[in-house]
């Protein structure tokens, strides 16, 4: 993988109190891609319940838990505090 520059890394904040973090991820990717959410593949096959559990039943803050996964053409890292990083892989 090529070296990442700041221009290739997009950072966002997710609403950890929201009911559907996967919907937030799809909304962000759709915005980054300039497409409608309905044009993207569903996330329930990818990471659905795991993200919801990260926020609804989080580990202790000192665990510094994070989830990293691929969706569409992005490598996405979500931290338990709601910060998210999107790295374009193609």
KOLFI-70995 format. One record per residue: residue number from 1; residue in three letters; x, y, z of N, C-alpha, C, CB in turn. Coordinates in nm, 4 decimals. Glycine has a CB too. Example, Ala and Ser with C-alpha at 12.3 -4.5 7.8 and 13.67 -1.06 7.14 Angstrom:
// KOLFI-70995
+-------+------+----------+----------+----------+----------+----------+----------+----------+----------+----------+----------+----------+----------+
! mivex ! nufi !      n_x !      n_y !      n_z !     ca_x !     ca_y !     ca_z !      c_x !      c_y !      c_z !     cb_x !     cb_y !     cb_z !
+-------+------+----------+----------+----------+----------+----------+----------+----------+----------+----------+----------+----------+----------+
!     1 !  ALA !   1.3190 !  -0.5690 !   0.7800 !   1.2300 !  -0.4500 !   0.7800 !   1.3200 !  -0.3300 !   0.7800 !   1.1308 !  -0.4473 !   0.9046 !
!     2 !  SER !   1.2850 !  -0.2250 !   0.7080 !   1.3670 !  -0.1060 !   0.7140 !   1.2900 !   0.0030 !   0.7870 !   1.4084 !  -0.0598 !   0.5725 !
+-------+------+----------+----------+----------+----------+----------+----------+----------+----------+----------+----------+----------+----------+
// end
This chain:
// KOLFI-70995
+-------+------+----------+----------+----------+----------+----------+----------+----------+----------+----------+----------+----------+----------+
! mivex ! nufi !      n_x !      n_y !      n_z !     ca_x !     ca_y !     ca_z !      c_x !      c_y !      c_z !     cb_x !     cb_y !     cb_z !
+-------+------+----------+----------+----------+----------+----------+----------+----------+----------+----------+----------+----------+----------+
!     1 !  UNK !   0.0839 !  -0.1174 !   0.0000 !   0.0000 !   0.0000 !   0.0000 !   0.0884 !   0.1237 !   0.0000 !  -0.0955 !  -0.0001 !   0.1210 !
!     2 !  UNK !   0.0509 !   0.2204 !  -0.0780 !   0.1285 !   0.3434 !  -0.0887 !   0.1198 !   0.4230 !   0.0407 !   0.0794 !   0.4282 !  -0.2071 !
!     3 !  UNK !   0.2177 !   0.5110 !   0.0633 !   0.2137 !   0.5976 !   0.1805 !   0.0882 !   0.6830 !   0.1754 !   0.3402 !   0.6864 !   0.1886 !
!     4 !  UNK !   0.0259 !   0.6998 !   0.2917 !  -0.0948 !   0.7808 !   0.2992 !  -0.0571 !   0.9257 !   0.3247 !  -0.1895 !   0.7289 !   0.4094 !
!     5 !  UNK !  -0.1211 !   1.0142 !   0.2531 !  -0.1038 !   1.1563 !   0.2796 !  -0.2285 !   1.2051 !   0.3502 !  -0.0774 !   1.2370 !   0.1483 !
!     6 !  UNK !  -0.2215 !   1.3224 !   0.4129 !  -0.3375 !   1.3766 !   0.4824 !  -0.4566 !   1.3938 !   0.3889 !  -0.3024 !   1.5096 !   0.5464 !
!     7 !  UNK !  -0.4303 !   1.4190 !   0.2605 !  -0.5391 !   1.4382 !   0.1646 !  -0.6176 !   1.3094 !   0.1419 !  -0.4839 !   1.4893 !   0.0320 !
!     8 !  UNK !  -0.5562 !   1.1929 !   0.1641 !  -0.6222 !   1.0653 !   0.1415 !  -0.6982 !   1.0162 !   0.2646 !  -0.5208 !   0.9622 !   0.0997 !
!     9 !  UNK !  -0.6772 !   1.0784 !   0.3788 !  -0.7414 !   1.0381 !   0.5030 !  -0.8521 !   1.1371 !   0.5357 !  -0.6388 !   1.0295 !   0.6190 !
!    10 !  UNK !  -0.9732 !   1.0867 !   0.5477 !  -1.0882 !   1.1711 !   0.5805 !  -1.1330 !   1.1337 !   0.7207 !  -1.2055 !   1.1540 !   0.4763 !
!    11 !  UNK !  -1.1479 !   1.2323 !   0.8061 !  -1.1899 !   1.2084 !   0.9445 !  -1.3302 !   1.2631 !   0.9665 !  -1.0906 !   1.2730 !   1.0441 !
!    12 !  UNK !  -1.4102 !   1.1868 !   1.0380 !  -1.5468 !   1.2265 !   1.0715 !  -1.5774 !   1.1856 !   1.2154 !  -1.6492 !   1.1626 !   0.9731 !
!    13 !  UNK !  -1.6798 !   1.2470 !   1.2728 !  -1.7296 !   1.2117 !   1.4061 !  -1.8649 !   1.1444 !   1.3894 !  -1.7405 !   1.3380 !   1.4991 !
!    14 !  UNK !  -1.8807 !   1.0269 !   1.4477 !  -2.0089 !   0.9585 !   1.4464 !  -2.0844 !   0.9935 !   1.5737 !  -1.9904 !   0.8051 !   1.4331 !
!    15 !  UNK !  -2.2160 !   0.9934 !   1.5651 !  -2.3004 !   1.0165 !   1.6813 !  -2.3099 !   0.8852 !   1.7585 !  -2.4424 !   1.0690 !   1.6398 !
!    16 !  UNK !  -2.2392 !   0.8748 !   1.8707 !  -2.2375 !   0.7504 !   1.9479 !  -2.3704 !   0.7240 !   2.0177 !  -2.1260 !   0.7546 !   2.0508 !
!    17 !  UNK !  -2.4565 !   0.8251 !   2.0242 !  -2.5891 !   0.8083 !   2.0837 !  -2.6928 !   0.7686 !   1.9790 !  -2.6323 !   0.9370 !   2.1536 !
!    18 !  UNK !  -2.6548 !   0.7763 !   1.8515 !  -2.7464 !   0.7414 !   1.7433 !  -2.7771 !   0.5930 !   1.7427 !  -2.6884 !   0.7828 !   1.6090 !
!    19 !  UNK !  -2.8914 !   0.5579 !   1.6877 !  -2.9344 !   0.4183 !   1.6866 !  -2.8656 !   0.3343 !   1.5794 !  -3.0827 !   0.4117 !   1.6668 !
!    20 !  UNK !  -2.8214 !   0.3983 !   1.4733 !  -2.7695 !   0.3201 !   1.3604 !  -2.6356 !   0.3747 !   1.3100 !  -2.8712 !   0.3189 !   1.2459 !
!    21 !  UNK !  -2.5252 !   0.3356 !   1.3723 !  -2.3952 !   0.3829 !   1.3253 !  -2.3639 !   0.3374 !   1.1832 !  -2.2866 !   0.3353 !   1.4185 !
!    22 !  UNK !  -2.4167 !   0.2222 !   1.1417 !  -2.3896 !   0.1770 !   1.0050 !  -2.4527 !   0.2707 !   0.9029 !  -2.4416 !   0.0343 !   0.9844 !
!    23 !  UNK !  -2.5703 !   0.3255 !   0.9353 !  -2.6337 !   0.4222 !   0.8449 !  -2.5459 !   0.5469 !   0.8343 !  -2.7770 !   0.4600 !   0.8949 !
!    24 !  UNK !  -2.4872 !   0.5886 !   0.9447 !  -2.3977 !   0.7039 !   0.9412 !  -2.2778 !   0.6773 !   0.8498 !  -2.3496 !   0.7385 !   1.0830 !
!    25 !  UNK !  -2.2226 !   0.5569 !   0.8561 !  -2.1093 !   0.5198 !   0.7700 !  -2.1515 !   0.5256 !   0.6233 !  -2.0568 !   0.3774 !   0.8058 !
!    26 !  UNK !  -2.2666 !   0.4685 !   0.5915 !  -2.3157 !   0.4696 !   0.4528 !  -2.3368 !   0.6131 !   0.4062 !  -2.4478 !   0.3889 !   0.4403 !
!    27 !  UNK !  -2.3944 !   0.6982 !   0.4905 !  -2.4155 !   0.8390 !   0.4547 !  -2.2827 !   0.9082 !   0.4244 !  -2.4889 !   0.9130 !   0.5683 !
!    28 !  UNK !  -2.1823 !   0.8834 !   0.5058 !  -2.0516 !   0.9464 !   0.4850 !  -1.9897 !   0.8975 !   0.3543 !  -1.9569 !   0.9164 !   0.6037 !
!    29 !  UNK !  -1.9909 !   0.7661 !   0.3314 !  -1.9322 !   0.7112 !   0.2077 !  -2.0082 !   0.7633 !   0.0861 !  -1.9342 !   0.5555 !   0.2098 !
!    30 !  UNK !  -2.1396 !   0.7689 !   0.0931 !  -2.2185 !   0.8219 !  -0.0191 !  -2.1789 !   0.9665 !  -0.0473 !  -2.3706 !   0.8126 !   0.0111 !
!    31 !  UNK !  -2.1619 !   1.0444 !   0.0582 !  -2.1199 !   1.1833 !   0.0422 !  -1.9808 !   1.1919 !  -0.0197 !  -2.1219 !   1.2553 !   0.1771 !
!    32 !  UNK !  -1.8885 !   1.1105 !   0.0277 !  -1.7519 !   1.1112 !  -0.0263 !  -1.7485 !   1.0687 !  -0.1727 !  -1.6621 !   1.0192 !   0.0560 !
!    33 !  UNK !  -1.8354 !   0.9746 !  -0.2090 !  -1.8401 !   0.9235 !  -0.3456 !  -1.9276 !   1.0084 !  -0.4368 !  -1.8901 !   0.7814 !  -0.3456 !
!    34 !  UNK !  -2.0052 !   1.1004 !  -0.3789 !  -2.0954 !   1.1820 !  -0.4595 !  -2.2062 !   1.0995 !  -0.5217 !  -2.0183 !   1.2536 !  -0.5679 !
!    35 !  UNK !  -2.2586 !   1.0043 !  -0.4445 !  -2.3633 !   0.9163 !  -0.4953 !  -2.4763 !   0.9062 !  -0.3939 !  -2.3067 !   0.7763 !  -0.5271 !
!    36 !  UNK !  -2.5856 !   0.8467 !  -0.4345 !  -2.6984 !   0.8252 !  -0.3451 !  -2.6720 !   0.7011 !  -0.2595 !  -2.8307 !   0.8101 !  -0.4254 !
!    37 !  UNK !  -2.7199 !   0.7026 !  -0.1365 !  -2.7007 !   0.5890 !  -0.0460 !  -2.7553 !   0.4590 !  -0.1039 !  -2.7673 !   0.6171 !   0.0875 !
!    38 !  UNK !  -2.8640 !   0.4691 !  -0.1802 !  -2.9255 !   0.3486 !  -0.2373 !  -2.8359 !   0.2819 !  -0.3408 !  -3.0594 !   0.3831 !  -0.3006 !
!    39 !  UNK !  -2.7361 !   0.3519 !  -0.3900 !  -2.6434 !   0.2963 !  -0.4892 !  -2.5316 !   0.2143 !  -0.4240 !  -2.5826 !   0.4087 !  -0.5726 !
!    40 !  UNK !  -2.5192 !   0.2226 !  -0.2913 !  -2.4133 !   0.1521 !  -0.2200 !  -2.4618 !   0.0168 !  -0.1699 !  -2.3626 !   0.2362 !  -0.1033 !
!    41 !  UNK !  -2.3701 !  -0.0792 !  -0.1550 !  -2.4101 !  -0.2103 !  -0.1026 !  -2.4510 !  -0.1986 !   0.0439 !  -2.2952 !  -0.3127 !  -0.1181 !
!    42 !  UNK !  -2.5418 !  -0.2850 !   0.0897 !  -2.5828 !  -0.2799 !   0.2300 !  -2.4676 !  -0.3177 !   0.3225 !  -2.7019 !  -0.3729 !   0.2541 !
!    43 !  UNK !  -2.4669 !  -0.2571 !   0.4406 !  -2.3599 !  -0.2859 !   0.5367 !  -2.3904 !  -0.4045 !   0.6265 !  -2.3341 !  -0.1651 !   0.6218 !
!    44 !  UNK !  -2.5138 !  -0.4514 !   0.6292 !  -2.5445 !  -0.5607 !   0.7218 !  -2.4637 !  -0.6864 !   0.6903 !  -2.6933 !  -0.5928 !   0.7175 !
!    45 !  UNK !  -2.4177 !  -0.6998 !   0.5682 !  -2.3314 !  -0.8126 !   0.5334 !  -2.1879 !  -0.7899 !   0.5782 !  -2.3351 !  -0.8372 !   0.3837 !
!    46 !  UNK !  -2.1558 !  -0.6675 !   0.6137 !  -2.0174 !  -0.6304 !   0.6428 !  -1.9894 !  -0.6213 !   0.7924 !  -1.9847 !  -0.4985 !   0.5771 !
!    47 !  UNK !  -2.0601 !  -0.5349 !   0.8632 !  -2.0194 !  -0.5021 !   0.9996 !  -2.1355 !  -0.4597 !   1.0886 !  -1.9169 !  -0.3930 !   0.9967 !
!    48 !  UNK !  -2.2555 !  -0.4822 !   1.0468 !  -2.3754 !  -0.4244 !   1.1073 !  -2.3786 !  -0.4244 !   1.2600 !  -2.4933 !  -0.4971 !   1.0580 !
!    49 !  UNK !  -2.3945 !  -0.5372 !   1.3252 !  -2.4119 !  -0.5412 !   1.4699 !  -2.2905 !  -0.5003 !   1.5502 !  -2.4509 !  -0.6761 !   1.5100 !
!    50 !  UNK !  -2.1732 !  -0.5188 !   1.4947 !  -2.0503 !  -0.4903 !   1.5682 !  -2.0397 !  -0.3422 !   1.6033 !  -1.9285 !  -0.5336 !   1.4867 !
!    51 !  UNK !  -2.0666 !  -0.2543 !   1.5093 !  -2.0583 !  -0.1103 !   1.5372 !  -2.1617 !  -0.0675 !   1.6394 !  -2.0765 !  -0.0299 !   1.4089 !
!    52 !  UNK !  -2.2817 !  -0.1181 !   1.6278 !  -2.3868 !  -0.0810 !   1.7230 !  -2.3448 !  -0.1198 !   1.8648 !  -2.5215 !  -0.1490 !   1.6858 !
!    53 !  UNK !  -2.2874 !  -0.2378 !   1.8811 !  -2.2420 !  -0.2827 !   2.0130 !  -2.1269 !  -0.1984 !   2.0659 !  -2.1998 !  -0.4282 !   2.0069 !
!    54 !  UNK !  -2.0423 !  -0.1484 !   1.9785 !  -1.9301 !  -0.0650 !   2.0212 !  -1.9800 !   0.0587 !   2.0947 !  -1.8442 !  -0.0240 !   1.9005 !
!    55 !  UNK !  -2.0932 !   0.1122 !   2.0512 !  -2.1473 !   0.2336 !   2.1129 !  -2.2533 !   0.2045 !   2.2195 !  -2.2065 !   0.3227 !   2.0061 !
!    56 !  UNK !  -2.3344 !   0.0995 !   2.2026 !  -2.4425 !   0.0740 !   2.2977 !  -2.3942 !   0.0017 !   2.4230 !  -2.5514 !  -0.0072 !   2.2313 !
!    57 !  UNK !  -2.2881 !  -0.0761 !   2.4115 !  -2.2322 !  -0.1495 !   2.5255 !  -2.0801 !  -0.1385 !   2.5191 !  -2.2781 !  -0.3001 !   2.5251 !
!    58 !  UNK !  -2.0290 !  -0.0148 !   2.5308 !  -1.8859 !   0.0057 !   2.5076 !  -1.7988 !  -0.0522 !   2.6185 !  -1.8572 !   0.1529 !   2.4933 !
!    59 !  UNK !  -1.6786 !  -0.0916 !   2.5816 !  -1.5825 !  -0.1342 !   2.6833 !  -1.5356 !  -0.0123 !   2.7620 !  -1.4615 !  -0.2080 !   2.6185 !
!    60 !  UNK !  -1.4614 !  -0.0358 !   2.8673 !  -1.4073 !   0.0741 !   2.9473 !  -1.3223 !   0.1649 !   2.8578 !  -1.3229 !   0.0195 !   3.0668 !
!    61 !  UNK !  -1.3260 !   0.2967 !   2.8821 !  -1.2495 !   0.3905 !   2.7990 !  -1.1011 !   0.3549 !   2.7870 !  -1.2624 !   0.5295 !   2.8554 !
!    62 !  UNK !  -1.0434 !   0.3007 !   2.8938 !  -0.9008 !   0.2667 !   2.8871 !  -0.8719 !   0.1514 !   2.7911 !  -0.8499 !   0.2311 !   3.0254 !
!    63 !  UNK !  -0.9748 !   0.0809 !   2.7475 !  -0.9549 !  -0.0254 !   2.6481 !  -0.9172 !   0.0328 !   2.5128 !  -1.0816 !  -0.1109 !   2.6346 !
!    64 !  UNK !  -0.9585 !   0.1567 !   2.4877 !  -0.9307 !   0.2242 !   2.3602 !  -0.9680 !   0.1345 !   2.2412 !  -0.7814 !   0.2642 !   2.3519 !
!    65 !  UNK !  -1.0865 !   0.0781 !   2.2477 !  -1.1353 !  -0.0142 !   2.1456 !  -1.1557 !   0.0558 !   2.0123 !  -1.2655 !  -0.0786 !   2.1906 !
!    66 !  UNK !  -1.1232 !  -0.0135 !   1.9059 !  -1.1506 !   0.0363 !   1.7719 !  -1.1817 !  -0.0812 !   1.6816 !  -1.0312 !   0.1182 !   1.7168 !
!    67 !  UNK !  -1.2598 !  -0.0516 !   1.5784 !  -1.2973 !  -0.1519 !   1.4793 !  -1.2477 !  -0.1025 !   1.3445 !  -1.4527 !  -0.1774 !   1.4777 !
!    68 !  UNK !  -1.1834 !  -0.1910 !   1.2708 !  -1.1331 !  -0.1552 !   1.1382 !  -1.1898 !  -0.2542 !   1.0375 !  -0.9763 !  -0.1548 !   1.1346 !
!    69 !  UNK !  -1.2407 !  -0.2017 !   0.9259 !  -1.3022 !  -0.2869 !   0.8253 !  -1.2989 !  -0.2161 !   0.6900 !  -1.4475 !  -0.3232 !   0.8650 !
!    70 !  UNK !  -1.3281 !  -0.2917 !   0.5859 !  -1.3361 !  -0.2363 !   0.4511 !  -1.4819 !  -0.2280 !   0.4087 !  -1.2546 !  -0.3218 !   0.3509 !
!    71 !  UNK !  -1.5146 !  -0.1191 !   0.3401 !  -1.6484 !  -0.1010 !   0.2841 !  -1.6344 !  -0.0169 !   0.1585 !  -1.7462 !  -0.0337 !   0.3871 !
!    72 !  UNK !  -1.6941 !  -0.0674 !   0.0518 !  -1.6835 !  -0.0028 !  -0.0788 !  -1.5354 !   0.0076 !  -0.1140 !  -1.7523 !   0.1389 !  -0.0789 !
!    73 !  UNK !  -1.4815 !   0.1259 !  -0.1335 !  -1.3392 !   0.1414 !  -0.1659 !  -1.2649 !   0.2131 !  -0.0530 !  -1.3223 !   0.2190 !  -0.2982 !
!    74 !  UNK !  -1.3114 !   0.1932 !   0.0709 !  -1.2506 !   0.2597 !   0.1860 !  -1.2097 !   0.1586 !   0.2923 !  -1.3471 !   0.3624 !   0.2457 !
!    75 !  UNK !  -1.1008 !   0.1881 !   0.3583 !  -1.0613 !   0.1180 !   0.4806 !  -1.1050 !   0.2113 !   0.5922 !  -0.9031 !   0.0845 !   0.4861 !
!    76 !  UNK !  -1.1947 !   0.1652 !   0.6778 !  -1.2589 !   0.2504 !   0.7773 !  -1.2191 !   0.2047 !   0.9166 !  -1.4126 !   0.2482 !   0.7612 !
!    77 !  UNK !  -1.1793 !   0.2994 !   0.9991 !  -1.1472 !   0.2729 !   1.1387 !  -1.2411 !   0.3558 !   1.2242 !  -0.9977 !   0.3054 !   1.1708 !
!    78 !  UNK !  -1.3113 !   0.2894 !   1.3164 !  -1.4035 !   0.3574 !   1.4070 !  -1.3570 !   0.3319 !   1.5498 !  -1.5511 !   0.3085 !   1.3861 !
!    79 !  UNK !  -1.3348 !   0.4401 !   1.6237 !  -1.2944 !   0.4314 !   1.7635 !  -1.4168 !   0.4380 !   1.8531 !  -1.1954 !   0.5436 !   1.7992 !
!    80 !  UNK !  -1.4064 !   0.3847 !   1.9735 !  -1.5218 !   0.3803 !   2.0632 !  -1.5692 !   0.5187 !   2.1047 !  -1.4881 !   0.2998 !   2.1861 !
!    81 !  UNK !  -1.4876 !   0.6224 !   2.0843 !  -1.5320 !   0.7592 !   2.1155 !  -1.6093 !   0.8228 !   1.9996 !  -1.4114 !   0.8466 !   2.1508 !
!    82 !  UNK !  -1.6258 !   0.7498 !   1.8889 !  -1.7027 !   0.7987 !   1.7758 !  -1.6204 !   0.8598 !   1.6640 !  -1.7993 !   0.8976 !   1.8227 !
!    83 !  UNK !  -1.4901 !   0.8752 !   1.6845 !  -1.4070 !   0.9270 !   1.5753 !  -1.3899 !   0.8172 !   1.4706 !  -1.2677 !   0.9761 !   1.6283 !
!    84 !  UNK !  -1.3934 !   0.8578 !   1.3464 !  -1.3827 !   0.7624 !   1.2373 !  -1.2858 !   0.8148 !   1.1324 !  -1.5208 !   0.7349 !   1.1750 !
!    85 !  UNK !  -1.2112 !   0.7232 !   1.0730 !  -1.1147 !   0.7571 !   0.9688 !  -1.1477 !   0.6751 !   0.8456 !  -0.9680 !   0.7314 !   1.0158 !
!    86 !  UNK !  -1.1538 !   0.7410 !   0.7319 !  -1.1842 !   0.6778 !   0.6034 !  -1.0622 !   0.6951 !   0.5133 !  -1.3135 !   0.7397 !   0.5372 !
!    87 !  UNK !  -1.0069 !   0.5855 !   0.4665 !  -0.8908 !   0.5896 !   0.3773 !  -0.9301 !   0.5244 !   0.2454 !  -0.7666 !   0.5174 !   0.4411 !
!    88 !  UNK !  -0.9210 !   0.5994 !   0.1390 !  -0.9537 !   0.5478 !   0.0047 !  -0.8495 !   0.4438 !  -0.0326 !  -0.9585 !   0.6633 !  -0.1025 !
!    89 !  UNK !  -0.8938 !   0.3256 !  -0.0752 !  -0.8006 !   0.2168 !  -0.1069 !  -0.7821 !   0.1973 !  -0.2559 !  -0.8484 !   0.0880 !  -0.0454 !
!    90 !  UNK !  -0.8632 !   0.2642 !  -0.3370 !  -0.8475 !   0.2511 !  -0.4831 !  -0.8324 !   0.3856 !  -0.5452 !  -0.9660 !   0.1781 !  -0.5458 !
+-------+------+----------+----------+----------+----------+----------+----------+----------+----------+----------+----------+----------+----------+
// end
